[in-house]
Amino acid sequence: MGFSCEGSNSGADLAPRPAMMAERPELKRNGTGFASGKPWLCALFVLACAVPAQAAETGFVAVPVGPEITIFDPGRGDACDGHDVPDMPLRAFRGVDGRVHAFALHYENRRLSGASILTLRPECAVVYRGAGNPDPAAHDDRAWLAATWTGDGRVIHGLIHHEFQAHRHPGRCRFTEYLPCWWNSILPALSTDGGRRFRKGAVPVAATPFGQEQDQGRHRGFFNPSNIIGRDGHLFALIATTGWDAAAGRGVAQPAGACLFRTRRPDAGPLETGVWAAFDGAGFGARFPGPDAPGGDAGGGACRVLPPFPAPVGAIVRHRESGAYLAIYQAAAGMPALPGERHPDSGFYLAASRDLLVWSAPVLVLETKSYYDSPCGAAVLRNYPVLIDEAAESRNFEDIGDAALLVFAETRASGCMPTADRRLLARRIRISTFLRQ
């Protein structure tokens, strides 16, 4: 799954970057093995996080240490079939059985399980797949389990990244390619058996207020949710959108970027029936149930996109010692950051916040090309970064200490194309804090 965003306003003029993923049916290992990655850049950074007035700032210093660690590699026989390639950020939880369970692969959604993050292996049973339904109102074409959250390790709530790939359905798109026919939505999901099987909810968490036949020629909708994180009796996730222009029958214009969504914790009702609302600048008043919502309630309003994120956020975690939230994401050189600023280099970036709404200036953690860059001349592309601490206090790995893992996918590039040869890797990272007046 992928997302591209060249600007921070209406998505009408957003052009995909050359390295957007090829159509999903072609994502099979080519049997040629995996190229080793170029050496990591052990970046040292200082990150300032805003705190209330008359208080010192909390700075962060993070240093990747040690070698790359392979978690999943189809080339060493980890895969069940050719669909098993890393294709989204790792989402993990501790099950009621005491083991770690996770999702990080493809639209043939399989659970990875192990005693720890570093020992995860796929279970070959498919826990969820879209039905390839040609009716866009069904939101049941191709789907990725993109986020999970559980209170007890048995009942698992989730968010699905759903792609209606209209070019695969005759008569649904005036183009023949994947990207200009791609209409995306975020759906709720629920498992009651620890993640062995999931079902989707009936009402989208986030869908455009117009149908897939509108604005064809570019990818449209809501994409790639972050992990789900709890705070103050609610659950939150950052969800990206390519945005849209205002038009008759579909309300106000929506800028492109990443918006903060919120719902009540599941003890107030399961996510599959609960309402997710997005921050609109004043409160959580923007809703996006889509044009086919029951009762004709298509929601309304626009969500406020949050700088410095120009595109999806890989993960949000709470730093235990400082209480600050840290968000890690990928960006290409030149993509928008804070107002009037742009990301100077391509790579993984970190930003910090106290309230999930106002974020610090981003700081480069690792310089690398990703799917937002041209693959020409690159040996590998690195994508889908997350920070995760195996010693987390949360069952959902929502918090980190001063030692954590940077987990990401690595894709081999060949010529000027990314390939389906991918590995899921980790690098240990150290985080320390200081007060800066």
Rosetta blueprint (number, residue, H / E / L):
1 M L
2 G L
3 F L
4 S L
5 C L
6 E L
7 G L
8 S L
9 N L
10 S E
11 G H
12 A H
13 D H
14 L L
15 A L
16 P L
17 R L
18 P L
19 A L
20 M L
21 M L
22 A L
23 E L
24 R H
25 P H
26 E H
27 L L
28 K L
29 R L
30 N L
31 G L
32 T L
33 G L
34 F L
35 A L
36 S L
37 G L
38 K L
39 P L
40 W L
41 L L
42 C L
43 A L
44 L L
45 F E
46 V E
47 L E
48 A E
49 C E
50 A L
51 V L
52 P L
53 A L
54 Q L
55 A L
56 A L
57 E E
58 T E
59 G E
60 F E
61 V E
62 A E
63 V E
64 P E
65 V E
66 G E
67 P E
68 E E
69 I E
70 T E
71 I E
72 F E
73 D L
74 P H
75 G H
76 R H
77 G L
78 D L
79 A L
80 C L
81 D L
82 G L
83 H L
84 D L
85 V L
86 P L
87 D L
88 M L
89 P L
90 L L
91 R E
92 A E
93 F E
94 R E
95 G L
96 V L
97 D L
98 G L
99 R L
100 V E
101 H E
102 A E
103 F E
104 A L
105 L L
106 H L
107 Y L
108 E L
109 N E
110 R E
111 R E
112 L E
113 S E
114 G E
115 A L
116 S L
117 I H
118 L H
119 T H
120 L L
121 R E
122 P E
123 E E
124 C E
125 A E
126 V E
127 V E
128 Y E
129 R L
130 G L
131 A L
132 G L
133 N L
134 P L
135 D L
136 P H
137 A H
138 A H
139 H L
140 D L
141 D L
142 R E
143 A E
144 W E
145 L E
146 A E
147 A E
148 T E
149 W E
150 T E
151 G L
152 D L
153 G L
154 R L
155 V L
156 I E
157 H E
158 G E
159 L E
160 I E
161 H E
162 H E
163 E E
164 F E
165 Q E
166 A H
167 H H
168 R H
169 H L
170 P L
171 G L
172 R L
173 C L
174 R L
175 F L
176 T L
177 E L
178 Y L
179 L H
180 P H
181 C H
182 W E
183 W E
184 N E
185 S E
186 I E
187 L E
188 P E
189 A E
190 L E
191 S E
192 T L
193 D L
194 G L
195 G L
196 R L
197 R L
198 F L
199 R E
200 K E
201 G L
202 A L
203 V L
204 P L
205 V L
206 A E
207 A E
208 T L
209 P L
210 F L
211 G L
212 Q L
213 E L
214 Q L
215 D L
216 Q L
217 G L
218 R L
219 H L
220 R E
221 G E
222 F E
223 F E
224 N L
225 P L
226 S L
227 N L
228 I L
229 I E
230 G E
231 R E
232 D L
233 G L
234 H E
235 L E
236 F E
237 A E
238 L E
239 I E
240 A E
241 T E
242 T L
243 G L
244 W E
245 D L
246 A L
247 A E
248 A L
249 G L
250 R L
251 G E
252 V L
253 A L
254 Q E
255 P E
256 A L
257 G E
258 A E
259 C E
260 L E
261 F E
262 R E
263 T E
264 R E
265 R L
266 P H
267 D H
268 A H
269 G L
270 P L
271 L L
272 E L
273 T L
274 G L
275 V L
276 W L
277 A E
278 A E
279 F L
280 D L
281 G L
282 A L
283 G L
284 F L
285 G L
286 A E
287 R E
288 F E
289 P E
290 G L
291 P L
292 D L
293 A L
294 P H
295 G H
296 G H
297 D L
298 A L
299 G L
300 G E
301 G L
302 A L
303 C L
304 R L
305 V L
306 L L
307 P L
308 P L
309 F L
310 P L
311 A L
312 P L
313 V E
314 G E
315 A E
316 I E
317 V E
318 R E
319 H E
320 R L
321 E L
322 S L
323 G L
324 A L
325 Y E
326 L E
327 A E
328 I E
329 Y E
330 Q E
331 A E
332 A L
333 A L
334 G L
335 M L
336 P E
337 A L
338 L L
339 P L
340 G L
341 E L
342 R E
343 H L
344 P L
345 D L
346 S L
347 G E
348 F E
349 Y E
350 L E
351 A E
352 A E
353 S E
354 R L
355 D L
356 L L
357 L L
358 V L
359 W E
360 S L
361 A L
362 P L
363 V E
364 L E
365 V E
366 L E
367 E E
368 T L
369 K L
370 S L
371 Y L
372 Y L
373 D L
374 S L
375 P L
376 C L
377 G L
378 A L
379 A L
380 V E
381 L E
382 R E
383 N E
384 Y E
385 P E
386 V E
387 L E
388 I E
389 D L
390 E L
391 A L
392 A L
393 E L
394 S L
395 R L
396 N L
397 F L
398 E L
399 D E
400 I E
401 G L
402 D L
403 A E
404 A E
405 L E
406 L E
407 V E
408 F E
409 A E
410 E E
411 T E
412 R E
413 A E
414 S E
415 G L
416 C L
417 M E
418 P E
419 T E
420 A E
421 D E
422 R E
423 R E
424 L E
425 L E
426 A E
427 R E
428 R E
429 I E
430 R E
431 I E
432 S E
433 T E
434 F E
435 L E
436 R E
437 Q L
